[in-house]
């Protein structure tokens, strides 16, 4: 079995490590990508090495977990760094482990892409599609027939009602509610606590 290494050393990485331990996965250590900065002291795990060291070990010997977090900023959905780290290592032949947190509720018929993360208390209902490298964060609720494209992040406590589409690299803030049938465009940002009644365009921000 390949060694499992978490990329990143911030709060999101800490949450993922806890989830992986709950999944009975043996985490070998951490690696801080060249694009990132972070505190290496997380749950007693050691630093394995930088990007060059991981590439030296090679994709046949290790599997990765994308522990790089996302924080939306003005003009930046906050998902770009996660995407760059994921795509950079994928281009070098590495694969990413998907993560399921404690107490996740999963329907029997949903699709989940490579490296996707569904964290503690989240609910995924029937007919949901989750793309590669997405995050469904703590206690988020994704109702029936929603589609969440690659690299999108759904923050803690957010609610997506039925038939919602979230575009590639979009960011939905904590506690936001997306009403049925709404589309959140590629790279869009929905503010924390917002109630979204109409579709949000590509790279737009929604605050109300």
C-alpha positions in Angstrom: 0.0 0.0 0.0 1.3 3.5 -0.9 2.1 5.9 1.9 -0.5 8.6 2.5 0.8 12.2 2.7 -1.3 15.3 3.4 -0.4 18.5 1.5 -0.6 21.6 3.7 -0.2 22.2 7.4 -3.1 24.6 8.3 -6.5 24.1 9.9 -8.0 22.3 7.0 -5.2 19.8 7.0 -5.8 19.2 10.7 -9.5 18.4 10.0 -8.6 16.1 7.2 -6.0 14.2 9.3 -8.6 13.6 12.0 -11.1 12.3 9.3 -8.4 10.0 7.8 -7.6 8.6 11.3 -11.3 7.9 11.7 -11.3 6.1 8.3 -8.5 3.9 9.7 -6.0 5.3 7.2 -2.4 5.5 8.3 -1.1 9.0 7.6 2.7 9.0 7.0 3.2 12.8 7.4 2.8 16.2 5.9 4.3 18.1 3.0 4.0 21.8 2.5 3.7 22.6 -1.2 6.0 25.3 -2.6 3.0 27.5 -3.2 1.9 27.4 0.4 3.1 28.4 3.9 2.0 26.8 7.1 2.7 25.5 10.6 4.3 22.1 10.4 3.3 21.0 13.9 0.0 19.2 13.4 -1.1 16.3 15.4 2.4 15.1 15.9 3.0 14.3 12.2 6.4 15.0 10.7 7.2 16.8 7.5 8.0 14.3 4.8 9.6 16.8 2.4 8.9 19.5 -0.2 7.6 19.2 -3.7 11.0 17.9 -5.0 11.1 15.2 -2.3 7.6 14.0 -3.1 8.5 13.8 -6.8 11.6 11.9 -6.0 9.5 9.3 -4.1 7.2 9.2 -7.1 3.4 8.6 -7.6 3.8 4.8 -7.4 4.9 5.0 -3.7 2.6 7.7 -2.3 -1.0 8.9 -2.4 -1.8 12.5 -1.6 -4.6 14.4 0.3 -5.1 18.1 -0.6 -5.0 19.8 2.8 -4.8 23.3 1.3 -7.6 25.4 2.7 -9.7 28.0 0.9 -10.7 31.5 2.1 -12.5 33.8 -0.3 -11.2 37.3 -0.7 -12.3 40.3 -2.8 -11.9 39.3 -6.5 -10.6 35.8 -5.5 -12.9 32.8 -4.7 -10.1 31.4 -2.5 -10.1 28.1 -4.4 -7.4 28.9 -6.9 -4.5 27.8 -4.7 -6.1 24.5 -3.9 -6.7 24.0 -7.6 -3.1 24.8 -8.6 -1.7 22.4 -6.0 -4.1 19.6 -7.1 -3.5 20.1 -10.9 0.3 20.5 -10.5 0.7 17.1 -8.7 -1.9 15.4 -11.0 0.2 16.6 -14.0 3.2 14.7 -12.4 1.1 11.5 -12.2 0.1 11.6 -8.5 -3.3 10.5 -7.4 -5.4 12.0 -4.5 -7.3 10.2 -1.8 -11.0 11.2 -1.1 -11.9 11.8 2.5 -15.1 11.2 4.4 -15.5 12.8 7.9 -17.2 11.5 11.0 -21.0 11.1 10.9 -21.4 11.8 7.1 -24.8 10.9 5.6 -24.4 9.6 2.0 -27.2 8.6 -0.4 -26.8 5.3 -2.2 -26.6 6.9 -5.6 -24.2 9.8 -5.7 -21.0 10.3 -7.7 -17.7 11.5 -6.2 -14.6 12.6 -8.1 -11.0 12.1 -7.2 -9.7 13.9 -4.1 -13.1 15.1 -3.0 -13.7 15.7 0.7 -17.0 15.4 2.6 -16.4 16.4 6.2 -18.1 15.7 9.5 -21.9 15.9 9.7 -22.4 16.7 6.0 -25.4 15.3 4.2 -25.4 14.2 0.6 -28.8 13.3 -0.9 -29.6 11.2 -4.0 -28.5 12.1 -7.5 -25.7 14.4 -6.3 -22.6 14.8 -8.4 -19.3 15.9 -6.8 -16.4 16.8 -9.1 -12.7 16.4 -8.5 -11.0 18.2 -5.6 -14.1 19.7 -4.1 -14.8 20.3 -0.4 -18.2 19.8 1.3 -17.3 21.2 4.7 -18.6 20.5 8.2 -22.4 20.0 8.5 -23.1 21.3 5.0 -26.3 19.9 3.4 -26.5 19.0 -0.3 -30.0 18.1 -1.5 -31.1 15.9 -4.4 -29.7 16.3 -7.9 -27.2 19.0 -7.1 -24.1 19.2 -9.3 -20.9 20.6 -7.8 -18.1 21.0 -10.3 -14.3 20.5 -9.8 -12.4 22.6 -7.2 -15.5 24.2 -5.7 -15.8 24.7 -1.9 -19.0 24.5 0.1 -18.3 26.0 3.5 -19.6 24.8 6.9 -23.3 24.8 7.5 -24.2 25.9 3.9 -27.4 24.5 2.5 -27.9 23.7 -1.2 -31.5 22.9 -2.0 -32.5 20.6 -4.8 -31.2 20.9 -8.4 -28.5 23.5 -7.6 -25.4 23.7 -9.8 -22.2 25.1 -8.4 -19.6 25.9 -11.1 -15.9 25.0 -11.2 -13.9 26.8 -8.6 -16.8 28.6 -7.0 -16.9 29.3 -3.2 -20.1 29.2 -1.1 -19.7 30.8 2.3 -20.6 29.4 5.7 -24.3 29.2 6.4 -25.3 30.3 3.0 -28.6 29.0 1.6 -28.9 28.3 -2.2 -32.6 28.0 -3.2 -33.8 25.3 -5.6 -32.7 25.4 -9.2 -30.1 28.2 -8.8 -26.8 28.1 -10.6 -23.6 29.5 -9.0 -21.3 30.3 -11.9 -17.7 29.3 -12.3 -15.4 31.2 -9.9 -18.3 32.9 -8.2 -18.3 33.8 -4.5 -21.4 33.6 -2.3 -21.0 35.4 1.0 -21.4 33.7 4.4 -25.1 33.8 5.5 -26.5 34.8 2.2 -29.8 33.5 0.8 -29.4 33.1 -2.9 -32.7 33.3 -4.8 -31.4 33.8 -8.3 -28.4 32.6 -10.3 -25.0 34.1 -9.8 -22.8 34.7 -12.9 -19.3 33.6 -13.7 -16.7 35.2 -11.3 -19.5 37.3 -9.7 -19.9 37.9 -5.9 -23.3 37.6 -4.1 -23.6 39.3 -0.8 -27.3 39.8 0.0 
